[in-house]
Amino acid sequence: MEIRNTDTAVVFIDPQNDVLSEDGAAWEVVGASVTENRTVENMERIFEAAKNGGYEVFISPHYFYPTDNGWRMNGPLESSELKTHTFARAGQLDLTGFVNSGADWLDRFKPYIEDGRTVVASPHKVFGPETNDLALQLRKRGIQRIVLGGMLANMCVESHMRHLIEEGFEVALVSDATAGPRHPEWGDGYQAAIVNYRFFAHALLTTDEVVKAMQA
């Protein structure tokens, strides 16, 4: 897969405190994977390379509003997120308490996301981008190829990968710019994702490989 700034974009899923900060609601289950992969550091390297290289950057965030507590059927992860108030916001049009909350961007990412050029899609509500406008935003800018990372590897990132491939995009996953949960009964989500990335993605790259390609 060719990486070039004319038709390739970086897409990061959920670059938010609840899954990337030691103070986040999900750190207990994702912290080891984030730390081992140097996920935060590698995402920042890709942010920087993309901005310096003239690549467009897109964010697909995850938000839950108080009305989402009215959902009557949820999978195990959705139930856990609602219970722990992961990605919780005061409301769709209400930013009360948002700054530095679990739903806010990681501080070190804010200069890249809030520079007036990064495209922040509407929130996806479960795992994939079927419920937001990410694909529309990509197509409106002529994007054909995607460098994909963020959180969580086996859930939102994998769901985005599958849907974007079905939409006709070429997708490269960055193996060390993501991380996954570890559960004593369900297993290692990161390793499960890596297996599926190998089967589905057009490329499985490291951050070093992505940055080198962007600087070429």
Secondary structure, 3 states (H helix, E strand, C coil): CCCCCCCEEEEEECCEHHHHCCCCCCHHHHHHHHHHHCHHHHHHHHHHHHHHHCCEEEEECECECHHHHHCCCCCHHHHHHHHHCCCECCECCECCCCCCCCCCECHHHHHHHCCCCCEECCCECCCCHHHCCHHHHHHHCCCCEEEEEECCHHHHHHHHHHHHHHCCCEEEEEEEEECCCEECCCEEHHHHHHHHHHHHCCEEECHHHHHHHHHC
